């Protein structure tokens, strides 16, 4: 039987550069991955945003009427995001939010949630998914991408999907991404 609460390792701020570089954009292009899901005017949560690798592109995609909540556990990651966007045209579209281990602390409803390589770091997945379901608008979508092989086994990924479904989200096949496992969850 799987333990619901596990000791989880969170990627440290000191490794932020490895999460945000040109090489990564080659094999995990944010616009290419997210364009089927994000449109202008949307409200989007990038949960576990790290240094903002996806956040910045999402802000461009949602346009001037959209909003992005960049949520992370670590103040250092949020500072990197804030410094990166300071003085740019997207600065007023991005709101940084200090989240807890299984709660986003976002109070507005969102159209789309991205959790890229972070759900395996959540100690209580049921609490996390209930929080995500509560802030996701009806018919909203939630893309989870987890690393294949390195941190997350197929069984662990299937467990994550089962926890999401127990919270009331419906699972659908996600996009095919190199060295990743994906699922789209909908708040039907």
Wavefront OBJ file of the C-alpha trace (Angstrom):
o trace
v 0.000 0.000 0.000
v 1.299 3.432 -0.961
v 1.884 6.022 1.740
v -0.032 9.217 1.005
v 2.477 11.471 2.756
v 6.054 10.981 1.661
v 9.283 12.849 2.243
v 9.587 14.952 -0.890
v 12.615 16.667 -2.389
v 11.978 20.066 -3.988
v 14.335 21.320 -6.684
v 16.497 23.976 -4.968
v 16.745 27.587 -6.109
v 20.463 27.044 -6.739
v 19.511 24.794 -9.686
v 17.191 27.387 -11.282
v 19.543 27.928 -14.236
v 19.232 24.264 -15.204
v 15.449 24.754 -15.414
v 15.570 27.851 -17.616
v 17.867 27.679 -20.623
v 17.915 27.636 -24.436
v 18.642 23.927 -24.683
v 15.494 23.136 -22.711
v 13.453 25.343 -25.066
v 14.564 23.089 -27.896
v 12.968 19.937 -26.432
v 10.324 21.485 -24.145
v 9.142 24.497 -26.110
v 6.507 26.234 -23.949
v 4.518 27.694 -26.855
v 4.448 24.407 -28.749
v 3.364 22.437 -25.664
v 0.749 24.929 -24.443
v -0.735 26.405 -27.637
v -3.516 23.773 -27.845
v -4.736 24.825 -24.383
v -4.082 28.544 -23.819
v -5.837 31.435 -25.547
v -5.894 35.189 -25.155
v -7.782 36.490 -22.152
v -7.382 33.330 -20.062
v -6.453 33.155 -16.402
v -3.717 30.554 -15.948
v -1.991 29.048 -12.919
v 1.606 27.884 -13.370
v 1.906 25.861 -10.153
v 5.491 25.117 -9.176
v 6.617 27.775 -11.632
v 10.269 27.650 -10.612
v 12.248 30.376 -12.415
v 9.374 31.087 -14.830
v 10.408 28.978 -17.828
v 6.738 28.488 -18.779
v 5.344 31.552 -16.974
v 6.831 34.122 -19.346
v 5.552 32.401 -22.481
v 2.126 31.872 -20.903
v 1.939 35.617 -20.164
v 2.604 36.360 -23.832
v -0.034 33.829 -24.902
v -2.825 35.181 -22.653
v -2.326 38.710 -23.997
v -3.123 41.997 -22.317
v -6.504 40.824 -21.007
v -5.163 37.613 -19.481
v -3.489 36.891 -16.168
v -0.918 34.363 -14.981
v -0.477 33.230 -11.401
v 3.106 32.056 -10.926
v 3.022 29.985 -7.730
v 5.997 28.395 -6.022
v 7.029 27.206 -2.546
v 10.324 29.026 -2.655
v 10.703 32.784 -2.318
v 13.943 32.532 -4.307
v 12.143 31.134 -7.360
v 9.477 33.840 -7.143
v 12.202 36.502 -6.926
v 13.804 35.127 -10.098
v 10.440 35.410 -11.886
v 9.880 38.952 -10.577
v 13.374 40.053 -11.590
v 12.992 38.476 -15.044
v 9.756 40.346 -15.854
v 10.522 43.657 -14.156
v 10.060 46.528 -16.593
v 8.684 44.324 -19.387
v 5.318 44.491 -21.122
v 4.215 41.276 -19.370
v 5.016 42.427 -15.822
v 1.425 43.459 -15.051
v 0.037 40.111 -16.342
v 1.996 37.948 -13.886
v 1.146 37.695 -10.204
v 3.617 35.763 -8.074
v 2.095 33.684 -5.279
v 3.874 31.907 -2.427
v 2.150 28.532 -2.209
v 2.190 25.805 0.430
v 3.166 22.169 -0.148
v -0.359 21.159 -1.160
v -2.241 24.447 -1.522
v -1.792 27.083 -4.211
v -3.008 30.101 -2.189
v -4.598 31.413 -5.404
v -8.039 32.846 -4.647
v -9.302 33.501 -8.193
v -10.787 30.908 -10.532
v -8.558 29.945 -13.475
v -9.189 28.505 -16.948
v -6.038 26.420 -17.112
v -3.441 24.976 -14.732
v 0.049 23.801 -15.631
v 1.991 21.517 -13.275
v 5.248 20.715 -15.046
v 7.594 18.260 -13.299
v 6.285 19.131 -9.846
v 3.362 16.925 -8.766
v 5.807 14.233 -7.606
v 7.043 16.832 -5.082
v 3.588 17.212 -3.470
v 3.354 15.285 -0.163
v -0.467 15.053 0.016
v -1.814 14.677 -3.490
v -5.482 14.488 -2.436
v -5.318 17.888 -0.705
v -3.459 19.272 -3.702
v -6.012 17.999 -6.231
v -8.976 19.221 -4.185
v -7.362 22.670 -4.147
v -6.739 22.563 -7.905
v -10.333 21.443 -8.574
v -11.691 24.271 -6.412
v -9.847 26.994 -8.316
v -10.285 25.486 -11.788
v -13.303 26.876 -13.619
v -15.980 24.491 -14.832
v -14.725 22.925 -18.095
v -11.233 24.186 -17.223
v -8.204 22.061 -18.052
v -5.161 21.039 -16.038
v -2.012 19.688 -17.716
v 0.290 17.543 -15.607
v 3.699 16.653 -17.010
v 5.997 14.400 -15.003
v 9.456 13.066 -15.806
v 9.589 9.520 -17.088
v 12.125 7.119 -15.571
v 14.157 9.584 -13.463
v 11.769 10.481 -10.638
v 8.341 9.093 -11.456
v 7.586 5.470 -12.292
v 4.560 4.510 -14.389
v 2.904 3.151 -11.212
v 3.532 6.427 -9.373
v 2.122 8.387 -12.307
v -0.974 6.167 -12.396
v -1.377 6.730 -8.642
v -1.269 10.490 -9.253
v -3.989 10.178 -11.891
v -6.129 8.084 -9.538
v -5.826 10.737 -6.833
v -6.835 13.441 -9.304
v -9.875 11.420 -10.364
v -10.887 10.843 -6.727
v -10.965 14.630 -6.312
v -13.522 14.843 -9.129
v -11.280 15.703 -12.081
v -11.594 13.608 -15.247
v -8.407 12.301 -16.902
v -7.725 12.356 -20.646
v -4.650 11.537 -22.711
v -2.117 14.360 -22.640
v 0.316 15.460 -25.341
v 3.315 13.323 -26.234
v 6.509 14.869 -24.847
v 10.063 13.538 -24.901
v 11.030 11.681 -21.690
v 7.749 12.713 -20.051
v 4.376 11.309 -19.049
v 1.385 13.597 -19.372
v -2.286 13.783 -18.546
v -4.992 16.378 -19.130
v -7.490 16.723 -16.311
v -10.841 18.448 -16.832
v -13.211 19.924 -14.318
v -16.399 18.623 -15.982
l 1 2 3 4 5 6 7 8 9 10 11 12 13 14 15 16 17 18 19 20 21 22 23 24 25 26 27 28 29 30 31 32 33 34 35 36 37 38 39 40 41 42 43 44 45 46 47 48 49 50 51 52 53 54 55 56 57 58 59 60 61 62 63 64 65 66 67 68 69 70 71 72 73 74 75 76 77 78 79 80 81 82 83 84 85 86 87 88 89 90 91 92 93 94 95 96 97 98 99 100 101 102 103 104 105 106 107 108 109 110 111 112 113 114 115 116 117 118 119 120 121 122 123 124 125 126 127 128 129 130 131 132 133 134 135 136 137 138 139 140 141 142 143 144 145 146 147 148 149 150 151 152 153 154 155 156 157 158 159 160 161 162 163 164 165 166 167 168 169 170 171 172 173 174 175 176 177 178 179 180 181 182 183 184 185 186 187 188
